[in-house]
Amino acid sequence: MSLLARLGLAIAAPRAALAIAGDREHPGRSGSDLLLAIVVVILVTQARGLIGAAWLGIAVEPMLGVRAAIQSLTDALAVDLGFLVVGALVIWAAAGPRRDLGRAADLACVAVLPLLVVDLVGTIVVLAFELEVSRALMSALSMVAFTWTGILIALACLEVRRKDPQPPAPVSLARKAGWGILAIVLAGLVVQTVWVVRYLDRMRPVVDGDIAPAFKLPRIAAKGALAEPFALEDARGKIVVLDFWATWCGPCLKAMPKLEAFQRKHPDALVITINIDDPAEARAIFDEAGYTLMLLAGDPPTSDRYDVGAIPHTVVIDRSGIVKRVVRGGKIDLEREISAL
């Protein structure tokens, strides 16, 4: 059975795919199939991030590009690899006296394929129709992927204990499903290529001397509620400091009192903190510390346009809207930067 047919079988007839993966005649084959599937999905779903990382490394600093590429790959693979490890352990434990870690790993490789399929299809649909990726949409897609994978892990637990022979695999159905997957991949490559060509300027890293990319982001009100939006153009005529941060980022939290003190000392400037992970937790941190800084809820397009990878990510913008300084993941002497302006 060809690679495409085996991948199609995992989607169209998972019990048959699990039976083939559990067959010790071809140990490790499902692992190599999964590896190839991961490479293809990364090329389709992470093309923008990888191109942006390469551009960042060329235009700014090679190590920044490497770090951005690693971050992109980590974001793409962390959940999949986590499910793979946990799934293999669950299947191994369910095997009882017939425990075989290699067999459990092969079965888990089949079980996590739905994660890749949902990621692939979701990315294509979002890009093709230029949909806004809301938290609700992300949660719904994650629920579908996790449920589908959980069902396959449960089937794998049954497969690893099965003693009777499995009926022949539906080869024709597997081939059709495999060709369907290939069609989706090709569509994804086309969609990504069109998006990159159309929005190439969005992928160019923001550097000193650029016009600050415009954005309009909601303020974070009590208990994390999203309130009226704030547009960067509303701050024209002021020196602006953008601080992209996350609630789990230690250096970000350590820098926040200094930003607060700077804002109090320079009321003619405007410090805008943009939270990129959890509005409710961000609001709670601000309320507990008594920070008066402007607090906005970030979104992926804004973070992508400002090349937010390592945080804290700080951008100093002059009164005419020109970027004067970008510091990625490090400390910045705001007093010196402002005095230079």
C-alpha positions as a printed NumPy array, in Angstrom:
array([[  0.   ,   0.   ,   0.   ],
       [  1.382,   3.41 ,  -0.982],
       [  2.117,   6.26 ,   1.403],
       [ -0.88 ,   8.262,   0.171],
       [ -3.151,   5.259,   0.655],
       [ -1.872,   4.677,   4.183],
       [ -2.473,   8.309,   5.118],
       [ -5.904,   8.194,   3.511],
       [ -6.697,   5.   ,   5.37 ],
       [ -5.903,   6.699,   8.701],
       [ -8.596,   9.274,   7.94 ],
       [-11.217,   7.175,   6.145],
       [-10.854,   3.83 ,   7.941],
       [ -8.798,   4.387,  11.102],
       [ -9.329,   0.898,  12.563],
       [ -7.806,  -0.665,   9.46 ],
       [ -4.945,   1.856,   9.575],
       [ -4.295,   1.025,  13.219],
       [ -4.27 ,  -2.699,  12.408],
       [ -1.611,  -2.125,   9.741],
       [  0.435,   0.109,  12.056],
       [  0.295,  -2.515,  14.8  ],
       [  1.533,  -5.229,  12.441],
       [  5.146,  -5.988,  13.318],
       [  5.945,  -6.809,   9.72 ],
       [  6.767,  -3.113,   9.094],
       [  7.882,  -1.636,  12.434],
       [  8.455,   2.093,  12.41 ],
       [  6.753,   2.712,   9.077],
       [  3.899,   4.702,  10.575],
       [  6.49 ,   6.87 ,  12.323],
       [  8.189,   7.723,   9.035],
       [  4.762,   8.373,   7.487],
       [  3.938,  10.787,  10.307],
       [  7.295,  12.549,   9.959],
       [  6.711,  13.156,   6.264],
       [  3.153,  14.334,   6.983],
       [  4.474,  16.785,   9.588],
       [  7.02 ,  18.217,   7.139],
       [  4.322,  18.73 ,   4.499],
       [  1.873,  20.317,   6.941],
       [  4.571,  22.668,   8.255],
       [  5.413,  23.778,   4.722],
       [  1.741,  24.523,   4.071],
       [  0.658,  26.002,   7.418],
       [  3.863,  27.723,   8.581],
       [  5.099,  29.11 ,   5.275],
       [  4.416,  32.692,   6.327],
       [  6.208,  32.292,   9.629],
       [  9.247,  30.631,   8.075],
       [  9.518,  33.202,   5.274],
       [  9.14 ,  35.989,   7.819],
       [ 11.844,  34.413,   9.997],
       [ 14.214,  34.173,   7.052],
       [ 13.532,  37.8  ,   6.139],
       [ 14.116,  38.856,   9.75 ],
       [ 17.448,  37.014,   9.822],
       [ 18.587,  38.672,   6.59 ],
       [ 17.332,  42.203,   7.323],
       [ 18.075,  42.459,  11.04 ],
       [ 20.192,  39.695,  12.599],
       [ 20.722,  36.017,  11.706],
       [ 20.13 ,  34.756,  15.23 ],
       [ 16.834,  36.606,  15.455],
       [ 15.734,  34.796,  12.312],
       [ 16.8  ,  31.45 ,  13.746],
       [ 14.93 ,  32.142,  16.977],
       [ 11.828,  33.189,  15.055],
       [ 11.957,  30.019,  12.941],
       [ 12.383,  27.86 ,  16.033],
       [  9.465,  29.621,  17.696],
       [  7.295,  29.039,  14.624],
       [  8.178,  25.336,  14.551],
       [  7.675,  25.006,  18.314],
       [  4.213,  26.551,  18.099],
       [  3.342,  24.17 ,  15.268],
       [  4.675,  20.956,  16.807],
       [  4.313,  21.275,  20.578],
       [  0.725,  19.996,  20.817],
       [  1.192,  17.265,  18.203],
       [  4.326,  15.863,  19.813],
       [  2.734,  16.113,  23.251],
       [ -0.257,  14.071,  22.092],
       [  2.112,  11.593,  20.425],
       [  4.034,  10.933,  23.638],
       [  0.957,  10.789,  25.862],
       [ -0.929,   8.641,  23.357],
       [  1.954,   6.16 ,  23.067],
       [  2.138,   5.813,  26.85 ],
       [ -1.63 ,   5.334,  27.171],
       [ -1.644,   2.692,  24.425],
       [  1.376,   0.941,  25.95 ],
       [ -0.299,   0.872,  29.378],
       [ -3.539,  -0.477,  27.863],
       [ -1.741,  -3.385,  26.198],
       [ -1.411,  -5.298,  29.442],
       [  0.915,  -8.31 ,  29.198],
       [  1.378,  -7.654,  25.451],
       [  3.109,  -4.346,  26.064],
       [  5.464,  -3.286,  23.288],
       [  6.613,   0.338,  23.327],
       [  7.529,   0.313,  19.634],
       [  4.102,  -0.967,  18.654],
       [  2.428,   1.574,  20.924],
       [  4.439,   4.369,  19.295],
       [  3.446,   3.185,  15.802],
       [ -0.218,   3.175,  16.779],
       [  0.096,   6.622,  18.348],
       [  1.598,   7.946,  15.106],
       [ -1.633,   7.024,  13.341],
       [ -3.782,   8.43 ,  16.147],
       [ -2.281,  11.944,  15.983],
       [ -2.767,  12.373,  12.229],
       [ -6.169,  14.095,  12.739],
       [ -4.354,  16.93 ,  14.518],
       [ -2.407,  17.596,  11.346],
       [ -5.464,  17.296,   9.116],
       [ -7.523,  19.768,  11.174],
       [ -4.587,  22.204,  11.303],
       [ -4.11 ,  21.904,   7.544],
       [ -7.774,  22.351,   6.603],
       [ -8.338,  25.112,   9.16 ],
       [ -5.339,  27.108,   7.923],
       [ -6.423,  26.811,   4.297],
       [ -9.995,  27.92 ,   5.02 ],
       [ -8.9  ,  30.867,   7.174],
       [ -6.441,  32.109,   4.548],
       [ -8.659,  31.447,   1.537],
       [-11.634,  33.34 ,   2.98 ],
       [ -9.561,  35.771,   5.072],
       [-11.5  ,  34.88 ,   8.204],
       [-10.819,  36.481,  11.539],
       [ -9.307,  33.867,  13.848],
       [-11.266,  34.459,  17.04 ],
       [-10.692,  32.629,  20.293],
       [-14.02 ,  30.85 ,  19.8  ],
       [-12.965,  29.57 ,  16.385],
       [ -9.619,  28.397,  17.72 ],
       [-11.333,  26.616,  20.601],
       [-13.796,  24.918,  18.24 ],
       [-11.049,  23.67 ,  15.917],
       [ -9.008,  22.449,  18.875],
       [-12.013,  20.592,  20.275],
       [-12.597,  18.822,  16.95 ],
       [ -8.941,  17.84 ,  16.642],
       [ -8.584,  16.662,  20.252],
       [-11.825,  14.679,  20.178],
       [-10.93 ,  13.001,  16.897],
       [ -7.461,  12.106,  18.151],
       [ -8.854,  10.899,  21.477],
       [-11.211,   8.53 ,  19.665],
       [ -8.31 ,   7.108,  17.641],
       [ -6.235,   6.622,  20.786],
       [ -9.16 ,   4.721,  22.313],
       [ -9.403,   2.558,  19.17 ],
       [ -5.655,   1.964,  19.357],
       [ -6.05 ,   0.755,  22.943],
       [ -8.573,  -1.799,  21.69 ],
       [ -6.379,  -2.726,  18.725],
       [ -3.348,  -3.431,  20.887],
       [ -5.34 ,  -6.052,  22.827],
       [ -7.102,  -7.604,  19.832],
       [ -6.281, -11.243,  19.061],
       [ -8.609, -12.029,  16.144],
       [ -7.435, -11.089,  12.622],
       [ -8.488,  -7.743,  11.189],
       [-10.602,  -7.795,   7.975],
       [ -8.78 ,  -6.665,   4.824],
       [ -8.234,  -2.939,   4.52 ],
       [-10.507,  -1.059,   2.062],
       [ -7.733,  -0.237,  -0.421],
       [ -9.954,   1.612,  -2.877],
       [-11.345,   3.877,  -0.157],
       [ -7.833,   4.462,   1.167],
       [ -6.569,   5.533,  -2.254],
       [ -9.464,   7.939,  -2.774],
       [ -8.917,   9.466,   0.658],
       [ -5.186,   9.705,  -0.012],
       [ -5.761,  11.569,  -3.262],
       [ -8.167,  13.811,  -1.372],
       [ -5.443,  14.657,   1.144],
       [ -3.015,  15.391,  -1.688],
       [ -5.582,  17.732,  -3.265],
       [ -5.951,  19.578,   0.05 ],
       [ -2.165,  19.934,   0.336],
       [ -1.881,  21.324,  -3.191],
       [ -4.745,  23.724,  -2.505],
       [ -2.961,  24.822,   0.642],
       [  0.248,  25.533,  -1.247],
       [ -1.681,  27.609,  -3.776],
       [ -3.519,  29.549,  -1.057],
       [ -0.295,  30.214,   0.859],
       [  1.519,  31.346,  -2.266],
       [ -1.284,  33.732,  -3.222],
       [ -1.417,  35.129,   0.335],
       [  2.349,  35.651,   0.501],
       [  2.434,  37.428,  -2.866],
       [ -0.587,  39.551,  -2.012],
       [  0.57 ,  40.558,   1.473],
       [  4.329,  40.441,   1.03 ],
       [  4.768,  43.799,   2.755],
       [  3.183,  42.419,   5.918],
       [  5.962,  39.845,   6.141],
       [  8.77 ,  42.367,   5.915],
       [ 10.264,  42.905,   9.391],
       [  9.651,  46.297,  10.965],
       [ 12.989,  48.081,  11.339],
       [ 14.209,  51.53 ,  12.335],
       [ 13.043,  54.166,   9.863],
       [  9.847,  52.388,   8.792],
       [  6.424,  53.927,   9.049],
       [  4.802,  52.256,  12.056],
       [  2.173,  49.773,  10.826],
       [ -1.325,  50.935,  11.706],
       [ -3.496,  48.912,  14.067],
       [ -6.796,  49.198,  15.888],
       [ -7.024,  47.051,  19.012],
       [ -9.62 ,  46.846,  21.813],
       [ -8.879,  48.116,  25.28 ],
       [ -9.011,  45.543,  28.093],
       [-11.601,  46.559,  30.651],
       [-12.672,  45.015,  33.979],
       [-12.418,  41.223,  34.184],
       [-10.835,  41.05 ,  30.747],
       [-13.837,  42.402,  28.829],
       [-12.899,  43.958,  25.498],
       [-13.933,  47.603,  25.331],
       [-13.73 ,  50.407,  22.779],
       [-10.782,  50.095,  20.383],
       [ -7.757,  52.339,  20.208],
       [ -6.096,  53.154,  16.874],
       [ -2.397,  53.951,  16.625],
       [ -3.182,  56.929,  14.405],
       [ -4.985,  58.512,  17.376],
       [ -1.585,  58.956,  19.015],
       [ -0.069,  60.888,  16.088],
       [  1.879,  63.891,  17.437],
       [  3.052,  61.969,  20.503],
       [  6.084,  59.803,  21.111],
       [  4.702,  56.275,  21.443],
       [  6.207,  53.234,  23.132],
       [  4.628,  49.888,  22.217],
       [  5.255,  47.046,  24.64 ],
       [  4.109,  43.584,  23.505],
       [  3.947,  41.231,  26.49 ],
       [  2.375,  38.077,  27.943],
       [  1.227,  37.213,  31.45 ],
       [  3.615,  34.236,  31.663],
       [  6.671,  36.268,  30.636],
       [  8.877,  37.006,  33.653],
       [ 10.981,  39.743,  32.009],
       [  7.764,  41.387,  30.764],
       [  6.319,  41.554,  34.271],
       [  9.641,  42.788,  35.651],
       [  9.713,  45.61 ,  33.114],
       [  6.149,  46.763,  33.796],
       [  6.896,  48.938,  36.892],
       [  9.615,  50.722,  34.893],
       [  7.155,  51.407,  32.092],
       [  4.663,  52.754,  34.624],
       [  7.312,  55.052,  36.148],
       [  8.379,  56.213,  32.692],
       [  4.784,  57.072,  31.737],
       [  4.284,  59.084,  34.924],
       [  7.522,  60.968,  34.322],
       [  6.716,  61.646,  30.654],
       [  2.974,  62.4  ,  30.371],
       [  3.567,  63.864,  26.905],
       [  4.581,  60.392,  25.673],
       [  2.237,  57.422,  25.426],
       [  3.123,  53.927,  26.59 ],
       [  0.834,  51.286,  25.084],
       [  1.025,  47.781,  26.491],
       [ -0.327,  45.08 ,  24.188],
       [ -1.128,  41.755,  25.827],
       [ -0.839,  38.775,  23.476],
       [ -2.192,  35.914,  25.58 ],
       [ -4.865,  36.348,  28.276],
       [ -6.885,  39.585,  28.612],
       [ -8.53 ,  38.584,  31.901],
       [ -5.244,  37.685,  33.566],
       [ -3.589,  40.796,  32.137],
       [ -6.332,  42.995,  33.575],
       [ -6.01 ,  41.254,  36.942],
       [ -2.249,  41.89 ,  36.999],
       [ -2.754,  45.567,  36.174],
       [ -5.494,  46.029,  38.76 ],
       [ -3.508,  44.322,  41.513],
       [ -0.392,  46.399,  40.821],
       [ -2.327,  49.617,  40.227],
       [ -0.866,  50.217,  36.783],
       [ -2.429,  53.08 ,  34.828],
       [ -0.801,  52.246,  31.491],
       [ -2.981,  51.783,  28.424],
       [ -3.737,  48.068,  28.103],
       [ -4.814,  46.637,  24.748],
       [ -5.641,  43.11 ,  23.612],
       [ -3.337,  42.037,  20.82 ],
       [ -4.278,  39.936,  17.829],
       [ -2.203,  37.688,  15.51 ],
       [ -2.163,  40.111,  12.531],
       [ -0.732,  42.929,  14.647],
       [  1.828,  40.665,  16.308],
       [  2.827,  39.259,  12.924],
       [  3.17 ,  42.696,  11.369],
       [  5.435,  43.878,  14.19 ],
       [  7.415,  40.585,  14.106],
       [  6.649,  39.777,  17.717],
       [  8.618,  36.646,  18.544],
       [ 10.773,  36.975,  21.645],
       [  9.124,  39.126,  24.3  ],
       [  9.123,  41.725,  25.711],
       [  9.037,  43.332,  22.265],
       [  9.403,  47.104,  22.411],
       [  8.906,  49.627,  19.618],
       [  9.613,  53.366,  19.944],
       [  7.714,  55.578,  17.477],
       [  8.346,  59.29 ,  16.998],
       [  5.761,  62.065,  16.744],
       [  5.395,  61.664,  12.985],
       [  4.742,  57.92 ,  13.184],
       [  8.231,  56.692,  12.225],
       [  9.759,  53.704,  14.009],
       [ 12.937,  54.827,  15.737],
       [ 13.885,  51.76 ,  17.734],
       [ 12.871,  48.082,  17.84 ],
       [ 14.119,  45.854,  20.65 ],
       [ 13.21 ,  42.192,  20.396],
       [ 13.292,  40.209,  23.629],
       [ 15.714,  42.477,  25.473],
       [ 16.062,  45.51 ,  27.686],
       [ 15.7  ,  49.035,  26.392],
       [ 16.794,  52.364,  27.923],
       [ 13.692,  54.421,  27.247],
       [ 15.163,  57.579,  28.811],
       [ 18.041,  57.481,  26.351],
       [ 15.76 ,  56.7  ,  23.414],
       [ 13.374,  59.529,  24.253],
       [ 16.177,  62.041,  24.81 ],
       [ 17.506,  61.149,  21.355],
       [ 14.169,  62.209,  19.915]])
